[in-house]
Amino acid sequence: MATLFVDKLDPQSGTALEIGSSGDTITIPSGATITNNGTQTGFGGVNTPTFRVSGPNLSVAHNTTTKCTVNTEVFDVGGCFDLGGNDRFTPNVSGKYLIIARLEMPSATNTDYFLTVFYKNGGSIGGPAIVNRDYQGTFAAQLVEANGSSDYFEVYTQQQSGGSLNISLQEFSGFKLIE
């Protein structure tokens, strides 16, 4: 093995610099620093797909589990949120995700309560967050795993006030965790 001592490798203009060949291992020794002053690709994972949506007031009947609807897409990096009627997140990359939901029930009294439940592929995956009777909102977060092709996630709610109340989906968001 030979050692080449240089301060700079500069390929011809308009070409790319390639170090090694397919199957080779390039080793960066302990204590070395990699500085990126340009565009990086292929270094570790990214937190995409990611999304954030919200929904309108939804009339929810007493003791009835109701799917939250969505009417506003704040962002959808990766195009994985179905705003066209299904109101669901279907990640196109397999992995682990953090999903979050925040709901409000503006007309809640201190005797009412409601909860948020995440669904995966049409069934509850638990993790309900029950509202504190002193507040009019609830927050739920859950770590989930998706296969990257057919798994999908939705937000459902339920309230118990004795009648129908409006509940709004203030935020449904999520992102892929770097693995």
C-alpha positions in Angstrom: 0.0 0.0 0.0 1.3 3.4 -0.9 0.6 6.8 0.8 -0.1 9.8 -1.3 0.5 13.2 0.5 -1.4 16.1 -1.1 -3.3 19.1 0.1 -6.0 19.1 -2.6 -7.4 16.8 -5.3 -9.1 18.8 -8.0 -10.9 17.0 -10.9 -11.1 18.6 -14.3 -13.8 21.2 -14.7 -17.3 19.7 -15.1 -16.3 16.2 -13.9 -16.8 14.4 -10.6 -14.1 13.1 -8.3 -14.5 9.4 -7.5 -12.5 7.8 -4.7 -12.5 4.0 -4.8 -14.6 1.5 -6.7 -17.8 -0.4 -6.1 -17.2 -2.8 -3.2 -14.3 -0.8 -1.7 -14.4 0.5 1.9 -13.2 4.1 2.4 -12.1 4.6 6.0 -12.0 7.9 7.8 -9.7 7.5 10.8 -10.8 8.3 14.3 -10.2 12.0 15.1 -10.6 13.1 11.5 -13.2 15.8 10.7 -15.4 15.8 7.5 -16.3 19.4 6.6 -19.2 19.9 4.1 -19.3 23.2 2.4 -21.6 22.0 -0.4 -24.5 19.7 -1.0 -24.3 16.4 0.8 -25.9 13.3 -0.5 -25.8 9.7 0.8 -24.6 10.6 4.3 -27.0 9.0 6.8 -30.7 9.2 7.0 -33.1 12.1 6.6 -36.3 12.9 8.4 -38.6 12.5 5.4 -41.3 12.0 4.6 -42.7 14.6 6.9 -46.1 16.4 7.0 -48.3 18.8 9.0 -52.0 19.2 8.4 -55.0 20.6 10.2 -58.8 20.3 10.0 -62.1 22.1 10.5 -64.6 21.9 13.3 -66.2 18.5 13.3 -69.5 17.7 15.1 -68.8 14.6 17.2 -71.8 12.8 18.8 -71.6 11.6 22.4 -69.6 8.4 22.9 -69.0 7.9 19.1 -65.5 7.3 17.7 -65.2 9.7 14.8 -62.4 10.1 12.2 -60.9 13.6 12.1 -61.1 15.3 8.8 -58.4 17.5 7.2 -58.8 20.6 5.0 -55.4 22.3 5.3 -52.0 21.0 4.3 -49.3 23.1 5.9 -46.5 21.0 4.3 -46.1 17.5 2.9 -42.5 16.7 2.1 -42.6 13.4 0.2 -46.2 13.7 -0.9 -47.4 11.0 1.5 -50.5 12.7 3.0 -53.8 12.0 1.2 -55.8 15.2 1.5 -58.1 14.1 -1.3 -60.7 12.4 0.9 -58.9 9.7 2.8 -57.3 12.1 5.3 -54.4 9.7 6.1 -50.7 9.6 6.1 -49.2 6.7 4.0 -45.4 6.9 4.3 -43.6 5.7 1.2 -40.4 4.9 3.1 -40.3 2.0 5.6 -39.1 2.8 9.1 -40.1 4.3 12.4 -42.1 7.5 12.6 -43.2 9.9 15.3 -46.8 11.0 14.7 -48.5 13.8 16.7 -52.1 15.0 17.0 -53.4 18.1 18.8 -57.2 18.6 19.1 -59.4 21.2 20.7 -62.9 21.1 22.0 -63.7 24.9 22.4 -67.1 24.4 24.1 -65.9 21.9 26.6 -66.9 22.3 30.3 -65.1 20.9 33.3 -67.4 17.9 33.2 -66.7 16.9 29.6 -63.9 14.9 28.2 -62.6 13.7 24.9 -59.8 11.6 23.7 -57.5 11.2 20.7 -56.7 7.8 19.2 -54.3 6.9 16.4 -55.4 4.2 13.9 -53.1 2.1 11.7 -54.6 0.4 8.7 -58.1 1.0 9.9 -57.6 -0.3 13.5 -56.9 1.5 16.8 -53.2 1.3 17.9 -54.0 2.8 21.3 -52.2 5.6 23.0 -55.3 7.7 23.8 -54.7 11.1 25.4 -57.6 12.1 27.7 -58.2 15.8 28.1 -57.6 17.3 31.5 -61.0 18.6 32.5 -59.5 22.0 33.3 -58.4 22.5 29.6 -60.1 22.4 26.2 -57.3 20.6 24.3 -55.5 17.3 24.1 -52.2 16.2 22.7 -51.1 12.7 21.7 -47.8 11.4 20.3 -46.9 7.9 19.4 -43.9 6.0 17.8 -45.1 3.8 15.0 -43.5 1.6 12.4 -44.5 1.7 8.7 -43.7 -0.8 5.9 -43.2 2.0 3.3 -45.9 0.7 0.9 -49.4 0.0 2.4 -49.4 1.1 6.0 -51.4 4.2 6.8 -52.2 6.3 9.9 -55.3 8.4 10.8 -56.5 10.3 13.8 -59.9 9.6 15.5 -61.6 11.3 18.5 -64.4 10.6 20.9 -66.1 12.8 23.4 -68.5 12.3 26.3 -70.6 15.3 27.1 -74.1 13.9 26.7 -74.7 15.6 23.4 -72.8 16.6 20.2 -69.8 18.9 20.4 -67.4 20.5 17.9 -63.9 19.2 18.0 -61.2 20.6 15.7 -58.0 18.9 14.6 -55.5 21.7 15.2 -52.5 19.6 14.1 -51.8 16.1 12.7 -48.1 15.8 11.9 -45.3 13.3 11.7 -41.8 12.5 10.4 -39.5 9.6 9.8 -36.9 9.1 12.5 -33.3 8.8 11.4 -32.3 5.2 12.0 
